[in-house]
């Protein structure tokens, strides 16, 4: 996943690999987010593996929106 250059229309996405409790935080634009929402697997460079999406959670706080994706 790449970090989007224009932060104005981006959302923070946190990938969580539950087996190792590793996390990776990225900012995605609307096109990248749409592609992610339609994906069943993602490649996370930091984890060096292709992982299946297990569940997703929207988080709201301090006027910031983040999207957490749990991987297996």
Secondary structure by P-SEA (a helix, b strand, c coil): cccccccccbbbbbbbcccccbbbbbbbcaaaaaaaaaccbbbbccccbbbbbcbbbbbbcccbbbbbbbcc
